């Protein structure tokens, strides 16, 4: 019995000596760190333009239009111009025929000139006979000059012709027509309004909260909405103090700059344009747009430092060429994560895949 008890004890000792080593319950084996593959780019110092964007349309400058009025009492015989039509300098706009009263006025003016010339001749003859004074001759000379001036004024506007054609004084666009064929016009009556080609402006609508920062003279970059390849520049001419009840925006008038290529025509009236108004240019730390993340506590980026992802809260500013100006605990040269950042948590081990 004693020998059997000794054998069992030795067998148990052998089993215990061959058992694997057990870890204490309070010290589990350490798991290998989770590595996240990321793509990074460097934060850089750059000039960033603070800007306001708006959309609008090419229109005629309301402060720079040419009025075409009837130069004398007449009747419209033909109308060549139509609203919105482009015209070249010297192009025919409207044909007028003088009224009977206007023709009579020309005849009367011609008769007045003929009489004044005869009277002057008589006064000079009488002066030679000492039957008239120098003052009377001077008076006759003045009367002739006045009669000739009146006749020239009528003839200069075509009142002495049976048919007169009014032409465009400048290249532009017919913005409005207020008369039609067959209509009788008094002297000075409006016929149409012509917007010079050089007086096209862009009316942009911008949010009221941003309008106060826009000032006349600021630079504007313009791009055709339908044809983005059509781009122009301009300057702010004026900022409306009123909010448009339809768009709930404030209007900004932008005067177009000279085209980059001489002779390049301005955008057609009615063209839809996107405008970017440059408020100011500042030097700032910039990061690619893909680096910016938005969380419950605001915007932030992840920076790789010592092989770990570190969250850095930032405030964003202007955007230029795909980079965003930021302020925060970030400096030029920092590696910011631009791909793989959505899966990161602060302190996570990362492996930079490429830069």
Steps between C-alpha positions, in 0.01 A plus 500: 500500500785731587673430167180575308456839672861592413447411131193719473683794651792465260260475202325822603831681531598387150168628356539836670857539382388442135200745509531833307578821694178686599484896495369666815140607462590876531771496224350385164736468204555833315321521161707626206422866411243565225670670206295722268639572155470872414604746233640830623586841356691787652344811643639803315513875539323673211312813393127438529234734363198561720206510259125522446320311224180591321299433185344747263445620145662729244288817467530850359645756738199713599730801548661478157245483221461701180155645431395525136237774467317659210716794384195674350125449468468193282331171422673162531504338157721198584636345821814289465582452867343243731538463878801287589652519152875574475597788271827627355611860496334675204231235459154631400251513787192686375382694192304824544293713268452867576146614571335771290548744786870420518538542123325835530741598779796426273345703217435785741860486624628510143282801427626673814859454386419637153327805647785563748758491222301750294450729797872496577579592139256792520639629829855491363389690188323762714809531718698588186245769422521615863134412542561228757721466804766244587272378779225419250747303286617307808139425590435361151816286522380355831157423355659314211725301731202396715295395197786295358562330837134398525504358150822309565352353818200369310711364217753336734234270643351422160189713526555626149504150353205290399649199679757486779666185640631507858803276563670357810763733643679203659501122495264354755168335569151645457369488856151638431279637220222745588362590155378316192447541128240761409525681830513880491773645716550846640847647499703328777258207542674175609534220245736244653779446755840366398737338749861540384700181468750640748225565756391143569501410869432185701236516772597245766283395793687433825382408852409811704726392786803518270406814308640748753850364439476574127630844396519681163830436325545141621613247239254246363557181302210411268415171334219416260268245663408331170850519348753491789783556254377857449665697779539873560611734776341815636473736795216574738322819387230521768327303776126531551387585852166326441412131505325376187161368619501229233850358545553613863849605392678833462605609153860578412573667165830386346657703220684281249871554444654523156524155335830315509490477120446830320169504314356211700126578535347532847256238631160516336224674698300243693796264548505333841825556688665374817704766677771473764571826684845521658460668840862480615809284474661358816798276575386180673586138570317291240404134473332302219121507511492121549674543836211695652256299714183620672400367840259586779755744644590665171758456227827315551782316328715201589874549516754215505747547784733227626307235309165590656197694386446819693182706470548875451198732515511773237298794375471517124539810285523564127550232236735524205624242248360212705660611828330649805645761731481386864587630845581270792789303649640432157822615338651479152659160438257302716379177339121518479296195403310539172392137445395253766424778748133404542599171670747655743465560872737714709814306596454223243819356352529584131713390211563760233431338165611790282548874514 
